[in-house]
Amino acid sequence: MRKKKPMIGTIVGVLDGALDGVQAQLMRRTKIGSTVQLLESKDTFRKGESVHLSRAAFTIHKGETP
């Protein structure tokens, strides 16, 4: 069985812009939102942390892999 490629995207409009533009990897998606793992640090947020977002706050890069 083939392993799925990780889905990478950009966070937009979260926490008054505190995470805008941060690259993250999708871990889980539900009807109400997504859980992502940060691929970079910004301010008090550190690489590797998991963040819960609304569906609109995470834009997936089509066709890209890390």
RAUR-V599124 format. One record per residue. RES is the residue in three letters. SS is DSSP state (H for helix, E for strand, C for the rest). PHI is phi in whole degrees, -180 to 180 (* if undefined). OMEGA is omega in radians with two decimals (NA if undefined). Layout:
BEGIN
res: {RES,RES}
ss: {SS,SS}
phi: {PHI,PHI}
omega: {OMEGA,OMEGA}
END
This chain:
BEGIN
res: {MET,ARG,LYS,LYS,LYS,PRO,MET,ILE,GLY,THR,ILE,VAL,GLY,VAL,LEU,ASP,GLY,ALA,LEU,ASP,GLY,VAL,GLN,ALA,GLN,LEU,MET,ARG,ARG,THR,LYS,ILE,GLY,SER,THR,VAL,GLN,LEU,LEU,GLU,SER,LYS,ASP,THR,PHE,ARG,LYS,GLY,GLU,SER,VAL,HIS,LEU,SER,ARG,ALA,ALA,PHE,THR,ILE,HIS,LYS,GLY,GLU,THR,PRO}
ss: {C,C,C,C,C,C,C,E,E,E,E,C,C,C,C,C,C,C,C,C,C,C,E,E,E,E,E,E,E,C,C,C,C,E,E,E,E,E,C,C,C,E,C,C,E,C,C,C,C,E,E,E,E,C,H,H,H,E,E,E,C,C,C,C,C,C}
phi: {*,-79,-81,-69,-73,-65,-95,-108,-154,-121,-85,-136,63,-115,52,55,87,-62,-113,-55,84,-76,-81,-148,-109,-68,-106,-156,-129,-125,-64,-100,175,-134,-113,-126,-110,-68,-99,-153,-97,-156,54,-85,-90,-113,-53,95,-71,-98,-133,-97,-130,-72,-60,-74,-90,-135,-103,-84,-82,-71,77,-106,-132,-67}
omega: {-3.14,3.08,3.12,3.06,3.13,3.11,-3.10,3.12,-3.12,3.11,3.13,3.01,-3.13,3.07,-3.14,3.08,-3.08,-3.13,-3.14,3.07,-3.13,3.10,-3.12,3.11,3.13,3.11,-3.08,3.11,3.09,3.12,-3.06,-3.13,-3.10,2.97,-3.12,3.06,-3.11,3.12,3.09,3.14,3.06,-3.12,-3.10,3.13,-3.05,3.08,3.12,3.12,3.05,-3.13,3.09,-3.06,2.96,-3.14,-3.10,-3.05,-3.10,-3.13,-3.11,3.09,-3.12,3.04,-3.14,3.03,-3.11,NA}
END
